[in-house]
Amino acid sequence: MEAAGGLLLMMVTVLALAVANSPLATHYRAFLELPLEVRAGSFEIAKPLLLWINDGLMAVFFFLVGMELKREVIEGHLSSPRQASLPAFAALGGMLAPAVLYVVFNRGDSVALGGWAIPTATDIAFALGVLSLLGKRVPTPLKAFLLSVAIFDDLGAIIVIALFYTAKLSVISLVVAAVLVLGLAALNRSGVTRPAAYFLLGVPLWVAVLKSGVHATLAGVVLAMFIPLRVGKDAAAASPPKSPLRHLEHALHPWVAFGVLPVFAFANAGVPLGGLSLTDVLHPVPLGIIAGLFFGKQIGILLMSWIAVRLGIASRPEGVGWGQLYGTAVLCGIGFTMSLFIASLAFEEGSAAFLGLERLGILIGSLVSGWLGYAVLRVSLNRRSAAGDASEV
């Protein structure tokens, strides 16, 4: 599902670039700027279509991310400290190094420095889409490592958005949000398993968070934390009860992979390329993003992984060599969806100063990382396969 979604994202990205650089460009921009509002008396939510996509649809994506994170921490790859330590160290390095490189390129520009978190993100759908091109040669532990790094990466992105991309806070809205969170906690403690009960509080929670100044997508993560993963066993039941979280995750996944993320990509990846020159690419903002995604990700992930293994805190995934770990680290430089999302927050008010150059940097950095990551993994996996065939002989 992730791999197919990643391949679809690639096609939608090409389509968005084609439309944004065609005679349809004016209609494309007008469509995204289409004003939409919901009003009830004096209360209103009025936004252009682009922000409904970024604030509304992406809340659904973060809801799915939150459920995946909860499941993995409780009973998945991240439930054991030993299993979680290597991807945790790798993800930490994969966030710190790109941020440092971006700051080095943009020091002295207060507006540009607001985008320091853009190259820290990894697009798991895109990365797995590239990985799927290598077929069955990819060992399962390597896929698990990539997934785990991406999950920690998403957790880091959630924390960064909450701490650094929050507007002026509304105390009243925050109080309303807190009351709704208490209501969700009460539902969970009472053993309520019907998702509809949680959504009845989740929708107004999204509105309250939207009005509070905290980014509205975080409401999706909060809601996910209260969806029950395990339910009590009924001795009289013929089969064990279904997990509400697993059921929702399974049902929502195709809608996100083939709906939410492609729509977001189409709305945000349309970069007008007309008139761009090498000078534009060498502007500190796109250059910092490219350097962060391409160099920062691979350096940070591989270095912190090596340190963790060297200190005995973690061990390499079984049957996975350093060459394959390096290829995966490069692949994590595909920021795309999450990087575009953070860029929309970082330059919401100052984007006019860069004329979409941040998106250009994301596209170039992600493209180069995807290409080199694929090449390195293909070579290392072919060598592994050849060595295996030789040992059998």
N, C-alpha and C positions, 0 to 999 in steps of 0.2 A: 504493500500500500504506500509506504513512504517513498520507495524507489519510483513507483509509477507517478506519484504526485510530484516528485522532483523532476522527472522528465517532462511532465506537463508544464511545470513552472518555467523550464527552459524555453519551451515553445511559446508560452504566453509572453515571456520577456522579449523574445524576438518580435512578436506581434506588436507589443507596446512600442518598441523602438521604431518599428516600421510605420506605425500609425502616427507617432509623434514627429516623424520626419517626412510626412507625405502631405498632399493637399488636404487631408482630413485632420491635420493638426489643430486647426482652429476649433473644429467641432469637438475634438478630443478634450481640449482644455475647457471649452464651454460646458461640456457634459460633466466634467469633474467639479466645476464651479457652480453647478446647478443648486440653488438654495432649497433646502428642505427644512420644514419646521413642524414640531408637535406642540400644540398649545392647549391649555386647559385653564381658562380664566386668565389670571395674571402670570401663571407659570408657563414657561416656554423653553423648548430646546430648539434653537435655530442654528443650523450649520450647513456649509456646502456639502455636496455629496461625498467629496474626498474625505472630509473629516468624519462623516457617518461611517465610512468604510474603515478608517484608521482607528476611530474610537469605539465603534459599535461592533463591526464584524470581527475585528482583532480581539475583542473581549471574548468571543467564542473560541478563538485560537488559544488564548491564554487560559481559558477554562479547561481545554483539553490538555494543555501543558501541565497545569496544576494537578489534574487527575493522574497523568502519567508519573509525575514527580512523587505524588503521595503513594501510588502503588509500588513504584520502584524502591522507595525508602522503606516501606513496611515489609514487603515480601519479594522484592525483585533483586536486580543486580547491585543495588546500593544498600541492601539490608544488612550486609556484613561489612564491618569496618575494613577488613582486609581486602575485600572486593572493591570497596568504594574509594580506598585511599589513592590508588594510581590515577583513575580518572579525575578525582578531586584535585590532586596536585597538578595534573596536566591542564585542567580547565583554569585553575588559578594562574598558572604561567601563561596560558593562552589568552587571558584577559589583561594581565599586568603589562606584558611586553608590548602588545599593540598600542595600549594607551600611552605608554612612555614614548614610543616612537612618534605617535601623532603629536604629542605635546612638544617634542623636540622640533618638529617641523613648523609648528604654529605658535611657538612661544612669542609673546609680545602682542598678539592679536586676541583681545578679550572675547570678541564674538566668535572667532574661529575656535578658540579653546573650548567652547561649549560643546563641540562635537567630539571630544576626547573618547567617548564611549562607543562611537560608531564602529571602529574596527575590532572591538572586543567580542562581537557576536559571531555565532556560527549558525548557518542555515542547515538544519539536519535533513530536511527533505531534499534539498539540492545535493548535499554531500552524499546521501544514500543513493540518490539517483545516479550520480557518477560512479559510485561503488558498484551499483547493480550492473553497469556496463561490463564489469570484469567477470560476471557470471558466478558459477559455483566454485571457482578457484579461491574465492575469499573465505578464509576460515571464520567460523562462527564467533570465536573469541575476539577476533578483530572487529567484527560488526558490533559486538556487545560493548567493546571499548569505545568505539565511535559514538554509539548511542549514549553511553554513560557520560562521556565528556560533554556531549551536547545537552544532556539534562542538567548537569552542573552549570553549564554555560547559560542555559535558560534561567536557572535559579539566580545566577549572578546578574543577568539582565534585569530580572524582576526587582532585585534589590537596588540596582543602579537607578532604574526608572523611579522607584519609590523615593529614593534619597536625593537624587540630583535633578530630576526633571519634574518637579512639582511646582505649580504656580502658587499664587497667593491663596492661602487657605481660608475656607469659610467654616467657622466654628459650628454654626447651626447644621450645615450639611454633614460635617464630621460626626456630630452627635447623633444625627439620624442614622448615619452609616453604622455607628457603634451599636445602636439599639437593634438594628437589623442583623448585625453579626451575632449579638447575644441571642436573637431569635433563632438563627441558624444553629448555634451551639445547643440551644434547648431542643430543637428538633432531633439533632444528632444524639444527644444524651437520652432522649425519650425513645430511641430506637425506631424512629420514623424512616421508612425505606422508600416511600414513593417520591420519585424525583420532582413531581409537580409541586409538592409542598415546599421543596427547597427553591424552586424557580419562582414561586409566589413571593418569596422574600428576595431572591436574587436579582430580579428585574428592578425593583425599587432601589436595591443596593447599588446597582450600576448607575442609576440616575443620581443617587446621593453622592457617590464617589465622583461622578462627572462634574457635579456642581461644587464639590468640595475644593477643587484645585489639584487633588491627587489624580494621576492619570486613570481614566475610567477602565482601562483594560485590567488593572489590578483587581477590580471587583471579580473578574472571572477566576483569578487565582484563589481569592478568599473563598468564593463559593465552592470551588473544587475541594478545598480542605475539609469541608463539612459533609460531603457526599460519602455515605458509609461504604467502606470497602468490604467489611465482613459483617455478616448478620448472624443472629443466633440460630442454632440448629433446632429443628422441630422433630421430635422423635416420631411423631405420627406421619410425617411427610414421607412420601415414597422416594424423593430425591432431595439432596441438599438445596437450600434456598439460593437463588442467584444473587451475586454481588451487584448492588445498584451501580457502584462505580465502574466495575468492569463492563456491565451492560451499556452504560452511557458512553464509556470510552469507545467501545466497539461500534456503537450506533453512530457516534459523532465523527469518528475518524474519517470516513469517506467524504462527509460534507465539508470538513476542513481541508483535506488533501486535494479534493477536486472542485471545491467551491470557494471557500474563504480565502485561501492563500493565492490561487490564481487570480481572483478578483483584486486582491490587494496588490499583487505584482503588476497587473495590467494598469492599475490606477497610479502606481508609484514609479514604475520603471521606464516610463516614456520620457526619455531625455532628448531634447532637441540637439542634434549634432551639427546643424548648419552654422558655419562661422567659427567653429571650434578649431583651435590650433594647438601645436605642441606647447605653446606658452600656457594655455589653459590647463593642460594636463599637468604641467610643472608648477601650477599654483600650489601653495602650501597645503590647502585643504584636501584636494584630491590626492596629492602626493603623499600626505601624511596617512590618508586612508589606505592607499595602495601599499605603502611600506608596512603599515600596521597589519593589514590582512595577509599580505604575502610573506613578509619577513618576520613580523612580530609573532604571528600565530605559530609558525613552525619552530622558531627559536624558543619561545616560551613553553610550548607543550613538550617538545623533546627534551629541553634542559631540565624542566621540573620533573619529568618522568624519569630521567636518568638519575637525578638527585634522590628521588624517592626509592628507586631500586637500589642505588648504591648504599643508601643508609639502612636498607633492610626494612623500610616502612611498607614497601609494596613489592610485588613481583610482576614480571612481564606476563601478559596473557599466554596461556599454554599454546605452544606451537607457533608463536608470533615472534619474528625477529625484529631487530632494530630498524632494518630497512623498511619493513612494513609499517612499523610505528611511525617512522619518518614520513612515509607517504600519506598516512592517515593524518598526521599533524599538518601537512601541507594542505590536505583536503579540507581541514577545519578552517582554512582561510577563506572559504566560500561564505561570506557574511550575508549577502543578498537580503532575504526577507527581514530578518531581525535588524540588520544594519540600516536598511531603508526606513524601518519603523523608528529606530532611535534617531536617525537623521531628521525625520519629520518632527520629532520632539525638540531636538537640539537647535534646529534652525527655523523653528516655527515663526519666529519674529524677525530673524536676521537673514533668512534664506535669500532675500533679494540681493544681498551683497555678493553672493556666490553663484547666482543664476543656475542652480542645479549642478554645480561642479562636484558637490558631495556625492550625488548619485552617479556621476561619471566615474568618480574614484571607486565607488562600491562595485560598479559593473566591471571595471578593468581589474581591480584586485581580486574579485571573485572568479573572473574568467581565467586569469593567469594561474591562480591557486588550483582551480579545478583541473586545468590542463596538465600542470606539472604533477599534481597529486595522482592523477590517473596514470601518467607516464611512469612515475616512480613505482607505484603499486603493480602495474602491469609487468615491469621488469623484475621486481623482487618476487612476485608470485610465480612468474615463469621459471625463475631460478629455483624456487622452492619445489615447484612441480617436477622440474628436470632432476633435481637432487633426489626426490622421492622415487622417481622412475628408475634412477641409477641404482639406488639401494635395493630395490626389488629384484633387479637383474643380478 
